[in-house]
Amino acid sequence: MAGSVPWPARLFSLLAIPTAILGVVEVPSLTPATCSSYDPVLNFDAATSTLDALDAALLDEGKFARVVRGRMELRSGGLLVNASTNGGGTNPYGDYFTYVFPCDVLPTDAYDLIVAPQINVSPRNKVTLCRRNPTNYREHISMDYLLGPADAIVVHMCSPPPSSYFSMDAYLSSRYTAGADPFYPGTNFGDTINQCTLSTPDDAPSKFNQPSFIVQTADGGAAAAVTDSLVSDAVGVDRARISNHSLDSSVLHLYDRSESSDWASSLPDALFSLLRVSVYDSESTRTAYTNQSWPVSFYFADDDAAATEPLVPEVKPRQSAYSELHLADALDALQDAVVARFSEGSTEFPNATTLGNTTLDYLTTGTYDDWERVISLRNNQTFQVATRDAVYGEPASFERDPTDDDGSGKSWSTPSLSGDMNAAVVFGVFHKSEQALNVAYMQTCLDLMDLSGGIPYSSWLLDTNISGSAMRYLAGTPYESVADQLFAVDHMPPGMCDGASWCVEFDEPTAAGLQMVVAERAYSAANGGDACVGPDLDAMLPTRGFLFDLEGQTRDPCEAQFGAFACAPKSFLGHELPGYDLIYQEGCDSVCSFDSCTLSVKVATNPDLVDWGTCHTNNATSSLALSCDDEGGFHYTGWSNSNCEGGCDSQTTDEAENLCFGLDDAGVCQPSVVMPTEPCDR
């Protein structure tokens, strides 16, 4: 079966018995031609035959003590997914492959360690280092590994088919510290092997569909040992097909087995490796390539072996010959044109009003070469699985470091919708343009997010979908000549695009209180060059988004942030009691006016009120809790399990009538007790 390890061939190779003597047909090696065939059985068997020979050579020569064979395959479930199932948290135009090892790659005392941030998951659903394969429940696997100082991993594969981008990277998944809870950085910590840096022979026509060996290790001595055996007569590999992915030994807690092979003796980091492939040239080759899997060997050095050359690789600078700063005035002119279209005096939308806007931040924690800071935070919110080959634009309020408050007002940068007649325009520099950053590809996104972090609407658009879209806004202006270097995409209520280009309709009528979230990815430099890494932020102009109400409405004056949650003095039969209750608005009655709102409210018992999400789990990765302090202060504690231990139960008390909410200067309904005008940091 494709994807399974042919154990007889492995056994023969480990015993160093020539297959010809045993009457076994020799399996040919991978070639560019076989790679281009995408034959899952032929290619897996060919790669396995060569890796079997490498296993035998390394063990026979005493370079490593033992080997565990696994495979690399597409992950379509579990922690790693290959589709946009979470509002673009994973790449909607790409696939993810990861290593899958049998559990004996781990010491037995590490089998039940929890991996990745998980909130309020029942014991039987917790994801452990050793767990059932989500695509084959008869198999117990580990997608994580514990790397020793002189260990090495080798995957033999065909490089991906023609596509905009691919890379192999390694990630620090879990860190364990004596006397402290584990935490989950989810961070990269160096450069990748990608479509620019993959080693191929000089006469290879491209980096695609090429037989390749990728060696991952934190020891230069181990890398040399693997390479020497690969190019030996016993294996016979072309040195030009070997790519060494150097892992930074100064960042990692490596698996010291010198005293004991138990995990608890050294508390090593749990790591995982990831192959990304994005924006294939052909959907048919995408289907064919993702149907393949590749053999992976994990080579264990002797338990007392130290690294002979601990690797501390320097990262490549994010420098580029390209810049888009010369487009600053044109981008401002594009913004003026967008706002004018949705303003008084416009022929299309003369009654429209602006509800808010956002400018993307490309430096939120966990996305831009800041792994040392991520590791120091220990807050589990940084599990982003980013790559140095890209930049990631997010609202500034998505900052995952709670101490990163510079007073700039970026605590909340996602405008709120006012109802079902809202429109949004996302616009910025077309980073793929050769007159801009000349990136390999870019994606832009608009999500609508509810209070609990759920995403009822998500629209990701590739660069091919937005090219040329700014001309309709800049035609006839002094910036018409550079319109092809910018983009602008409209998002409209259902039925209002009327077939217009570069206009996307919401799936269904929108609701007040949803947050507009704009996001973006931009990957690598096209055609290689200096930049097999992501763009340099000093050369970028951030993307922007504006939200409008087409009928001139502002937010409902009786709807405050968080659905009018607030804190009110405890009471019983009209008598005030010590302390404060968290309350929420159930609705305005007929006397609600622009002076005050008489509301029907309920008390929400922390930690949970299911309908409003005061303690809401989101795909077992996040939660939020609202609470009141002893002085009536309203608090938003988000995206950790600190206030939600033990699960969430819905509890409310009887309605309490006639609590008056006053209005602030912005016309937003506010409670008479303590509640901030804007939500706290997320």
C-alpha positions as CSV (number, residue, x, y, z in Angstrom):
1,M,0.0,0.0,0.0
2,A,1.3,3.4,-0.9
3,G,2.5,5.2,2.3
4,S,3.5,2.1,4.1
5,V,7.1,1.0,4.8
6,P,8.1,-2.1,2.9
7,W,9.5,-4.0,6.0
8,P,11.2,-6.9,4.1
9,A,13.3,-4.5,2.0
10,R,14.2,-2.7,5.2
11,L,15.2,-5.9,7.0
12,F,17.3,-7.0,4.1
13,S,19.2,-3.7,4.0
14,L,19.8,-3.6,7.7
15,L,21.3,-7.1,7.5
16,A,23.4,-5.9,4.6
17,I,22.4,-8.9,2.5
18,P,22.6,-8.1,-1.3
19,T,19.1,-8.2,-2.7
20,A,20.4,-9.8,-5.9
21,I,21.5,-12.9,-3.9
22,L,18.1,-13.2,-2.4
23,G,16.5,-13.0,-5.9
24,V,14.7,-9.7,-5.1
25,V,14.3,-7.3,-8.1
26,E,16.4,-4.2,-7.8
27,V,14.3,-1.1,-7.3
28,P,15.5,1.9,-9.4
29,S,16.4,5.2,-7.8
30,L,14.3,8.3,-8.0
31,T,15.0,10.3,-11.2
32,P,13.5,13.6,-12.5
33,A,11.4,11.4,-14.9
34,T,10.0,9.2,-12.1
35,C,9.3,12.3,-10.0
36,S,7.4,13.9,-12.9
37,S,5.3,10.7,-13.2
38,Y,3.8,11.2,-9.7
39,D,3.5,7.5,-9.3
40,P,3.0,7.0,-5.6
41,V,4.1,3.3,-5.5
42,L,7.0,3.6,-7.8
43,N,8.4,6.8,-6.2
44,F,7.9,5.6,-2.6
45,D,9.6,2.2,-3.4
46,A,12.5,3.9,-5.2
47,A,13.1,6.4,-2.4
48,T,12.8,3.6,0.2
49,S,15.4,1.5,-1.6
50,T,18.0,4.3,-1.5
51,L,17.2,5.2,2.1
52,D,17.5,1.5,3.0
53,A,21.0,1.5,1.6
54,L,21.8,4.7,3.6
55,D,20.5,3.1,6.8
56,A,22.7,0.0,6.2
57,A,25.8,2.1,5.5
58,L,25.5,4.4,8.5
59,L,24.8,1.5,10.9
60,D,27.5,-0.7,9.4
61,E,30.1,2.0,9.7
62,G,29.1,2.7,13.3
63,K,28.2,6.4,12.6
64,F,24.8,6.0,14.3
65,A,23.5,3.5,16.9
66,R,20.1,2.9,15.5
67,V,17.5,4.1,13.1
68,V,13.7,4.5,13.2
69,R,11.9,4.7,9.9
70,G,8.9,6.9,9.4
71,R,7.3,8.7,6.4
72,M,6.4,12.2,5.4
73,E,2.9,12.7,4.2
74,L,0.1,15.2,3.7
75,R,-1.7,16.0,6.9
76,S,-5.4,16.5,6.4
77,G,-6.5,16.3,10.0
78,G,-5.3,16.8,13.6
79,L,-3.0,19.7,14.4
80,L,-2.0,20.3,10.8
81,V,-4.5,20.9,8.1
82,N,-4.3,21.5,4.4
83,A,-7.2,23.8,3.8
84,S,-8.8,27.0,5.0
85,T,-10.9,25.7,7.8
86,N,-10.0,28.3,10.3
87,G,-10.4,31.7,8.6
88,G,-7.0,31.4,7.0
89,G,-5.0,30.3,10.0
90,T,-3.6,27.8,7.6
91,N,-2.8,28.6,4.0
92,P,-5.9,28.4,1.8
93,Y,-3.8,27.9,-1.3
94,G,-1.3,25.4,0.0
95,D,-0.7,22.0,1.5
96,Y,1.2,20.9,4.6
97,F,3.2,17.7,4.9
98,T,4.8,16.5,8.1
99,Y,6.8,13.5,9.5
100,V,4.9,10.6,10.9
101,F,7.0,8.2,13.0
102,P,6.1,5.1,14.9
103,C,6.0,5.9,18.6
104,D,9.3,4.1,19.3
105,V,11.0,7.3,18.0
106,L,10.2,8.5,21.6
107,P,11.2,7.2,25.0
108,T,8.2,5.6,26.6
109,D,7.9,8.1,29.4
110,A,7.2,10.8,26.8
111,Y,4.3,9.1,25.1
112,D,1.6,10.8,27.1
113,L,3.1,14.4,27.1
114,I,0.6,16.9,25.8
115,V,1.5,18.7,22.6
116,A,0.4,22.2,21.4
117,P,-2.0,24.5,23.2
118,Q,-5.2,22.7,24.1
119,I,-8.0,24.2,26.2
120,N,-10.5,22.2,28.3
121,V,-10.2,19.1,26.2
122,S,-11.5,15.9,27.7
123,P,-8.8,13.4,28.7
124,R,-9.7,11.0,25.9
125,N,-9.3,13.8,23.3
126,K,-6.1,15.3,24.5
127,V,-3.4,15.2,21.8
128,T,-0.3,13.5,23.1
129,L,3.2,12.9,21.6
130,C,2.2,9.3,20.9
131,R,-1.4,9.1,19.7
132,R,-3.6,7.4,17.2
133,N,-3.2,8.5,13.6
134,P,-6.2,10.7,12.8
135,T,-6.3,9.1,9.3
136,N,-5.7,5.5,10.4
137,Y,-6.9,4.7,13.9
138,R,-5.1,1.3,13.9
139,E,-1.8,3.1,13.9
140,H,-0.1,4.9,16.8
141,I,2.2,7.6,15.6
142,S,4.2,10.7,16.7
143,M,4.5,13.7,14.5
144,D,6.9,15.2,17.0
145,Y,10.4,14.1,17.8
146,L,13.1,14.7,20.5
147,L,16.4,15.5,18.8
148,G,19.7,14.6,20.4
149,P,22.8,16.8,20.0
150,A,24.3,14.4,17.4
151,D,21.1,12.9,15.9
152,A,20.1,13.5,12.3
153,I,16.9,13.1,10.2
154,V,16.9,12.4,6.5
155,V,13.9,12.5,4.2
156,H,14.3,11.3,0.6
157,M,11.7,12.8,-1.7
158,C,10.8,14.3,-5.0
159,S,10.7,18.1,-4.6
160,P,7.2,19.6,-5.3
161,P,5.8,20.2,-8.7
162,P,5.9,23.6,-10.3
163,S,4.4,26.0,-7.8
164,S,4.9,29.5,-6.4
165,Y,6.6,28.4,-3.2
166,F,7.7,25.4,-1.2
167,S,9.9,25.0,1.9
168,M,11.0,22.6,4.5
169,D,11.2,24.0,8.1
170,A,11.5,22.8,11.7
171,Y,9.5,24.1,14.6
172,L,9.8,24.2,18.4
173,S,6.4,22.7,19.4
174,S,6.7,22.2,23.1
175,R,9.2,23.2,25.8
176,Y,9.4,21.5,29.2
177,T,11.0,23.0,32.2
178,A,11.6,21.4,35.6
179,G,9.1,22.7,38.2
180,A,7.0,24.6,35.7
181,D,4.1,23.8,33.4
182,P,5.0,23.0,29.8
183,F,4.4,25.7,27.2
184,Y,4.1,25.7,23.5
185,P,6.0,28.3,21.5
186,G,5.0,27.0,18.1
187,T,7.9,28.9,16.5
188,N,10.4,28.6,13.8
189,F,14.0,29.4,14.7
190,G,15.9,29.9,11.5
191,D,15.9,29.6,7.7
192,T,14.3,27.0,5.6
193,I,15.2,24.8,2.6
194,N,13.0,26.3,-0.1
195,Q,12.5,26.7,-3.8
196,C,15.6,29.0,-3.9
197,T,18.0,27.1,-1.7
198,L,17.2,23.4,-2.5
199,S,20.4,21.8,-3.8
200,T,20.1,20.4,-7.3
201,P,22.6,19.6,-10.1
202,D,23.7,22.5,-12.2
203,D,22.0,21.0,-15.3
204,A,18.6,20.6,-13.5
205,P,16.1,22.7,-15.4
206,S,14.4,23.9,-12.2
207,K,14.0,23.1,-8.5
208,F,10.8,21.2,-9.2
209,N,10.3,17.4,-9.5
210,Q,13.9,16.8,-8.5
211,P,15.1,13.8,-6.4
212,S,16.3,15.3,-3.1
213,F,17.7,14.5,0.3
214,I,17.1,16.9,3.1
215,V,19.2,16.4,6.2
216,Q,18.0,18.0,9.4
217,T,20.4,18.1,12.4
218,A,21.9,20.4,15.0
219,D,25.4,18.9,14.5
220,G,27.7,19.6,11.6
221,G,29.5,16.4,12.3
222,A,26.3,14.4,11.9
223,A,25.5,16.2,8.7
224,A,29.0,15.3,7.3
225,A,28.6,11.7,8.3
226,V,25.3,11.4,6.5
227,T,26.6,13.2,3.4
228,D,29.7,11.0,3.3
229,S,27.6,7.9,3.4
230,L,25.2,9.2,0.8
231,V,27.9,9.9,-1.8
232,S,29.8,6.6,-1.0
233,D,29.9,3.8,-3.5
234,A,27.5,1.9,-1.2
235,V,24.7,4.4,-1.8
236,G,25.9,6.4,-4.8
237,V,24.0,9.7,-4.5
238,D,25.0,12.8,-6.3
239,R,26.3,15.3,-3.7
240,A,24.4,18.1,-5.5
241,R,21.1,16.5,-4.5
242,I,21.8,16.8,-0.7
243,S,20.4,19.8,1.2
244,N,21.6,20.3,4.8
245,H,19.0,22.1,6.9
246,S,21.1,23.3,9.9
247,L,19.1,23.6,13.2
248,D,20.3,26.1,15.7
249,S,21.7,24.2,18.7
250,S,21.8,27.5,20.8
251,V,18.0,27.8,20.7
252,L,17.0,24.2,21.3
253,H,16.9,22.1,24.4
254,L,18.4,18.9,22.9
255,Y,17.9,15.3,24.1
256,D,20.8,14.5,26.4
257,R,20.8,10.7,26.8
258,S,24.2,10.4,28.4
259,E,22.8,9.8,31.9
260,S,19.5,8.1,31.0
261,S,17.4,7.6,27.9
262,D,14.3,8.7,29.9
263,W,12.7,11.9,28.7
264,A,12.5,13.3,32.2
265,S,16.3,13.1,32.6
266,S,16.9,16.0,30.3
267,L,13.5,17.5,29.4
268,P,14.2,18.0,25.7
269,D,12.1,20.2,23.4
270,A,9.5,18.5,21.2
271,L,10.0,19.5,17.6
272,F,8.2,18.9,14.3
273,S,9.1,19.4,10.7
274,L,6.9,20.8,8.0
275,L,6.9,20.9,4.2
276,R,4.8,23.7,2.8
277,V,3.7,23.8,-0.9
278,S,1.7,26.8,-2.1
279,V,0.0,27.9,-5.2
280,Y,0.6,24.9,-7.6
281,D,0.7,25.7,-11.3
282,S,-1.8,22.9,-11.9
283,E,-4.6,21.5,-9.8
284,S,-4.0,18.1,-11.4
285,T,-0.3,18.0,-10.3
286,R,-1.4,19.2,-6.8
287,T,-3.7,16.2,-6.5
288,A,-1.1,13.8,-7.8
289,Y,1.7,15.1,-5.6
290,T,-0.4,15.2,-2.4
291,N,-1.2,11.5,-3.0
292,Q,2.4,10.6,-2.4
293,S,4.4,10.0,0.8
294,W,8.1,9.8,1.3
295,P,10.4,7.7,3.6
296,V,12.1,9.4,6.5
297,S,14.9,8.0,8.7
298,F,15.6,9.2,12.2
299,Y,19.3,8.4,13.1
300,F,20.1,8.1,16.8
301,A,23.7,8.7,17.8
302,D,25.2,6.8,20.7
303,D,23.5,7.9,24.0
304,D,26.7,9.4,25.3
305,A,27.6,11.1,21.9
306,A,28.1,14.9,22.0
307,A,27.9,17.1,18.9
308,T,31.3,17.4,17.3
309,E,30.2,20.7,15.6
310,P,27.2,22.3,17.3
311,L,25.5,24.3,14.7
312,V,24.6,28.0,15.2
313,P,23.7,29.1,11.7
314,E,23.4,32.7,10.8
315,V,20.1,33.6,9.3
316,K,19.9,35.3,5.9
317,P,19.2,39.0,6.0
318,R,15.8,40.2,4.8
319,Q,17.3,42.4,2.2
320,S,15.9,43.0,-1.3
321,A,16.7,45.1,-4.3
322,Y,13.0,45.9,-4.4
323,S,11.0,48.5,-2.5
324,E,7.5,49.9,-2.6
325,L,8.0,53.0,-0.5
326,H,7.8,55.2,-3.7
327,L,4.1,54.2,-3.8
328,A,3.2,56.0,-0.5
329,D,1.5,58.9,-2.1
330,A,-0.4,56.7,-4.6
331,L,-1.6,54.5,-1.7
332,D,-2.9,57.6,0.1
333,A,-4.7,58.7,-3.1
334,L,-6.2,55.2,-3.4
335,Q,-7.5,55.6,0.2
336,D,-9.0,59.0,-0.7
337,A,-10.8,57.5,-3.7
338,V,-12.2,54.6,-1.7
339,V,-13.5,56.9,1.1
340,A,-15.0,59.3,-1.5
341,R,-17.0,56.5,-3.1
342,F,-18.7,55.8,0.3
343,S,-19.3,59.3,1.4
344,E,-21.8,62.1,1.2
345,G,-21.8,63.5,-2.4
346,S,-21.0,60.1,-3.9
347,T,-23.2,59.1,-6.9
348,E,-23.2,55.4,-5.8
349,F,-23.5,55.6,-2.0
350,P,-24.3,59.1,-1.0
351,N,-25.7,58.0,2.4
352,A,-22.8,55.8,3.4
353,T,-20.8,56.5,6.6
354,T,-17.4,55.3,7.7
355,L,-17.6,52.9,10.6
356,G,-13.8,52.4,11.1
357,N,-10.6,51.4,9.5
358,T,-7.5,49.2,10.1
359,T,-3.9,49.2,9.0
360,L,-2.1,45.9,9.2
361,D,0.8,45.3,11.6
362,Y,3.5,43.0,10.4
363,L,5.3,42.7,13.7
364,T,2.8,40.9,15.9
365,T,4.7,38.5,18.2
366,G,5.5,35.2,16.6
367,T,5.5,36.2,13.0
368,Y,8.8,38.0,12.2
369,D,12.1,36.5,13.3
370,D,11.4,36.9,17.0
371,W,11.7,33.3,18.3
372,E,13.9,34.3,21.3
373,R,11.1,36.7,22.5
374,V,8.4,34.1,21.8
375,I,10.3,31.5,23.9
376,S,10.8,34.0,26.7
377,L,7.1,34.8,26.9
378,R,5.9,31.3,27.8
379,N,2.3,32.3,27.2
380,N,1.1,29.7,24.6
381,Q,-0.6,32.4,22.5
382,T,2.4,32.6,20.1
383,F,1.8,29.2,18.5
384,Q,1.8,30.6,15.0
385,V,3.9,28.2,12.9
386,A,5.2,31.1,10.8
387,T,8.1,31.0,8.4
388,R,11.0,33.4,7.7
389,D,10.1,33.1,4.0
390,A,7.0,35.3,4.5
391,V,5.6,38.3,6.2
392,Y,2.2,38.1,7.9
393,G,-0.1,41.2,8.3
394,E,-2.6,41.2,11.1
395,P,-4.6,43.8,13.0
396,A,-2.5,45.3,15.7
397,S,-4.9,44.1,18.3
398,F,-3.8,40.5,17.5
399,E,-0.6,41.2,19.4
400,R,0.2,38.1,21.5
401,D,2.5,39.7,24.0
402,P,0.3,41.2,26.8
403,T,3.2,43.5,27.9
404,D,3.6,45.1,24.4
405,D,1.6,48.2,25.0
406,D,3.3,51.3,23.7
407,G,0.3,53.6,24.3
408,S,-0.4,54.0,20.6
409,G,-4.0,53.0,20.9
410,K,-3.6,49.7,19.2
411,S,-5.5,47.7,21.8
412,W,-8.4,47.2,19.3
413,S,-8.0,47.7,15.6
414,T,-10.9,45.7,14.2
415,P,-13.9,47.9,13.4
416,S,-17.3,46.6,14.4
417,L,-20.2,46.1,11.9
418,S,-23.4,48.0,12.4
419,G,-25.8,45.6,10.7
420,D,-26.7,44.0,7.4
421,M,-25.9,46.9,5.1
422,N,-22.1,47.1,5.6
423,A,-19.4,47.1,3.0
424,A,-15.7,46.9,3.3
425,V,-12.8,47.7,1.0
426,V,-9.4,46.1,1.4
427,F,-6.6,47.9,-0.5
428,G,-2.9,48.2,-0.6
429,V,0.3,47.7,-2.6
430,F,0.3,44.7,-5.0
431,H,3.4,43.2,-3.5
432,K,3.9,40.9,-6.4
433,S,4.6,43.7,-8.8
434,E,8.2,44.0,-10.1
435,Q,7.9,47.7,-9.2
436,A,7.0,46.8,-5.7
437,L,8.5,43.8,-3.7
438,N,8.4,41.2,-6.5
439,V,7.3,38.5,-4.1
440,A,6.6,35.0,-5.2
441,Y,2.9,35.3,-4.3
442,M,0.6,37.2,-1.9
443,Q,-2.8,36.6,-0.4
444,T,-5.2,39.1,1.1
445,C,-8.0,38.4,3.4
446,L,-11.2,39.8,5.0
447,D,-12.7,37.8,7.9
448,L,-15.7,38.6,10.0
449,M,-15.1,37.5,13.6
450,D,-17.6,37.1,16.4
451,L,-17.1,37.7,20.1
452,S,-15.8,34.2,20.8
453,G,-13.2,34.2,18.0
454,G,-15.4,32.3,15.6
455,I,-15.2,33.3,12.0
456,P,-18.6,33.0,10.2
457,Y,-17.1,34.6,7.0
458,S,-13.7,34.3,5.5
459,S,-12.5,35.5,2.0
460,W,-8.9,34.9,1.0
461,L,-7.9,36.2,-2.5
462,L,-4.7,35.3,-4.3
463,D,-2.6,37.8,-6.2
464,T,-4.1,36.6,-9.5
465,N,-7.6,37.5,-8.2
466,I,-6.7,41.1,-7.4
467,S,-4.2,42.1,-10.1
468,G,-5.5,45.3,-11.8
469,S,-8.2,46.0,-9.3
470,A,-7.0,49.5,-8.3
471,M,-7.5,51.0,-11.7
472,R,-11.2,51.6,-11.2
473,Y,-10.4,53.8,-8.3
474,L,-7.4,55.6,-9.7
475,A,-8.4,56.0,-13.4
476,G,-8.2,59.7,-14.4
477,T,-6.0,60.6,-11.4
478,P,-2.3,61.5,-11.4
479,Y,-1.6,58.0,-10.1
480,E,-3.3,56.1,-13.0
481,S,0.1,55.1,-14.3
482,V,0.9,53.1,-11.1
483,A,-2.5,51.6,-10.6
484,D,-1.2,48.2,-11.6
485,Q,1.1,48.3,-8.6
486,L,-1.8,48.6,-6.1
487,F,-5.0,46.7,-5.5
488,A,-8.5,47.3,-4.0
489,V,-11.2,44.7,-3.4
490,D,-14.8,45.4,-2.4
491,H,-16.8,43.2,0.0
492,M,-20.5,43.9,-0.3
493,P,-23.9,42.7,1.1
494,P,-25.5,39.8,-0.8
495,G,-26.7,40.8,-4.3
496,M,-24.9,44.2,-4.4
497,C,-21.9,43.3,-6.6
498,D,-24.1,42.8,-9.6
499,G,-21.4,41.0,-11.5
500,A,-18.7,43.7,-10.9
501,S,-15.1,42.7,-11.1
502,W,-13.0,42.7,-7.9
503,C,-16.2,42.6,-5.8
504,V,-17.0,39.8,-3.3
505,E,-20.4,39.3,-1.7
506,F,-20.8,38.3,1.9
507,D,-22.3,34.8,2.1
508,E,-25.3,36.0,4.0
509,P,-26.5,39.2,5.6
510,T,-24.1,40.4,8.2
511,A,-24.9,41.1,11.9
512,A,-24.1,44.0,14.2
513,G,-21.2,43.4,16.5
514,L,-19.1,41.3,14.2
515,Q,-15.5,42.5,13.9
516,M,-13.8,43.2,10.5
517,V,-10.5,41.5,10.4
518,V,-8.0,42.2,7.5
519,A,-5.0,39.9,7.1
520,E,-2.3,39.2,4.5
521,R,0.5,36.9,3.6
522,A,3.4,37.7,1.2
523,Y,6.0,35.0,0.4
524,S,9.6,35.0,-0.7
525,A,11.1,36.7,-3.7
526,A,10.2,35.7,-7.2
527,N,13.0,34.2,-9.3
528,G,15.3,33.7,-6.3
529,G,17.9,36.4,-6.3
530,D,19.0,37.7,-2.9
531,A,16.0,36.8,-1.2
532,C,15.1,33.3,-0.4
533,V,13.5,34.8,2.7
534,G,10.4,36.9,3.3
535,P,10.2,40.6,2.5
536,D,11.9,43.3,4.4
537,L,9.4,45.3,6.4
538,D,11.5,48.5,5.9
539,A,10.6,48.3,2.2
540,M,6.9,47.6,2.6
541,L,3.8,49.7,2.8
542,P,1.0,48.0,5.0
543,T,-2.3,47.0,3.6
544,R,-5.4,48.9,4.8
545,G,-9.1,48.2,5.2
546,F,-12.2,50.5,5.6
547,L,-15.6,49.5,6.8
548,F,-18.8,51.4,5.8
549,D,-22.5,51.4,6.5
550,L,-24.3,52.0,3.1
551,E,-27.4,53.4,4.8
552,G,-25.6,55.9,7.0
553,Q,-26.2,54.0,10.2
554,T,-23.7,53.9,13.1
555,R,-23.7,51.2,15.6
556,D,-26.9,50.5,17.5
557,P,-26.8,52.9,20.5
558,C,-27.9,50.1,22.7
559,E,-25.1,47.8,21.6
560,A,-21.8,48.3,23.4
561,Q,-18.7,46.3,22.8
562,F,-19.0,42.7,24.0
563,G,-22.7,42.7,23.6
564,A,-23.1,45.2,26.5
565,F,-21.5,43.1,29.1
566,A,-20.9,45.0,32.2
567,C,-20.5,44.8,36.0
568,A,-23.3,45.7,38.4
569,P,-23.6,45.6,42.2
570,K,-24.9,42.3,43.5
571,S,-28.5,42.5,44.8
572,F,-31.2,40.3,46.3
573,L,-34.8,41.4,46.5
574,G,-33.8,45.0,45.9
575,H,-31.1,45.0,48.5
576,E,-27.5,45.6,47.5
577,L,-25.0,43.0,48.4
578,P,-21.2,43.1,48.6
579,G,-19.4,42.5,45.3
580,Y,-20.4,42.7,41.6
581,D,-22.1,40.5,39.1
582,L,-21.2,40.2,35.4
583,I,-24.3,41.2,33.5
584,Y,-25.2,41.2,29.9
585,Q,-27.8,43.0,27.8
586,E,-30.6,40.8,26.5
587,G,-32.3,43.5,24.6
588,C,-33.5,47.1,24.5
589,D,-37.1,47.8,25.3
590,S,-39.4,50.4,23.6
591,V,-38.1,53.3,25.7
592,C,-34.6,53.0,24.5
593,S,-33.6,56.4,23.1
594,F,-30.5,58.4,22.3
595,D,-30.4,59.6,25.9
596,S,-30.5,56.3,27.7
597,C,-31.3,52.7,27.2
598,T,-33.6,50.7,29.5
599,L,-32.4,47.2,29.2
600,S,-33.4,43.7,30.1
601,V,-30.3,42.1,31.5
602,K,-29.2,38.7,32.9
603,V,-26.4,37.9,35.3
604,A,-23.7,35.8,33.6
605,T,-22.0,33.4,36.0
606,N,-18.3,33.2,35.1
607,P,-16.7,31.2,33.6
608,D,-19.4,30.5,31.0
609,L,-22.5,31.8,29.2
610,V,-22.7,29.7,26.1
611,D,-24.8,32.1,24.0
612,W,-22.4,35.0,24.5
613,G,-19.1,33.1,24.9
614,T,-17.8,34.3,28.2
615,C,-15.8,31.1,28.3
616,H,-15.8,29.8,24.8
617,T,-13.5,27.1,23.4
618,N,-12.5,27.6,19.8
619,N,-11.4,24.3,18.2
620,A,-9.6,23.4,21.4
621,T,-7.0,26.1,20.9
622,S,-8.4,29.2,22.6
623,S,-10.8,30.6,25.1
624,L,-11.9,33.9,26.6
625,A,-13.4,34.8,29.9
626,L,-15.1,38.0,31.2
627,S,-15.2,38.9,34.8
628,C,-15.7,41.6,37.4
629,D,-13.2,42.6,40.1
630,D,-14.0,43.5,43.7
631,E,-14.4,47.2,42.8
632,G,-16.7,46.6,39.8
633,G,-14.0,46.7,37.1
634,F,-14.8,44.8,34.0
635,H,-12.1,42.5,32.7
636,Y,-11.4,40.6,29.5
637,T,-9.1,37.7,30.0
638,G,-8.5,36.0,26.7
639,W,-7.0,33.1,24.9
640,S,-5.8,31.0,27.8
641,N,-7.3,28.4,30.0
642,S,-6.6,30.2,33.3
643,N,-10.2,31.1,34.0
644,C,-11.8,28.2,32.3
645,E,-10.5,25.1,34.1
646,G,-12.9,22.3,34.5
647,G,-15.0,23.0,31.5
648,C,-17.8,25.5,30.8
649,D,-21.3,25.3,32.1
650,S,-24.1,27.7,31.1
651,Q,-25.6,29.4,34.1
652,T,-27.9,32.5,34.3
653,T,-30.2,34.0,36.9
654,D,-33.6,35.5,36.4
655,E,-33.9,38.7,34.5
656,A,-33.2,42.0,36.2
657,E,-35.1,44.9,34.6
658,N,-34.6,48.6,34.1
659,L,-30.8,49.0,34.4
660,C,-30.0,52.2,32.8
661,F,-27.1,52.4,30.3
662,G,-25.9,55.9,29.4
663,L,-24.2,57.0,26.2
664,D,-20.6,58.1,25.7
665,D,-19.5,60.9,23.4
666,A,-19.4,58.6,20.4
667,G,-23.0,57.6,20.8
668,V,-22.2,54.1,22.0
669,C,-24.4,52.7,24.7
670,Q,-22.4,52.4,27.9
671,P,-23.3,51.1,31.3
672,S,-23.5,53.3,34.3
673,V,-21.1,51.0,36.1
674,V,-17.5,50.5,35.1
675,M,-16.9,49.3,31.6
676,P,-14.2,50.5,29.1
677,T,-15.2,52.2,25.9
678,E,-13.1,49.7,24.0
679,P,-12.2,46.1,24.8
680,C,-8.9,45.3,26.5
681,D,-6.0,43.7,24.8
682,R,-6.6,40.3,23.2
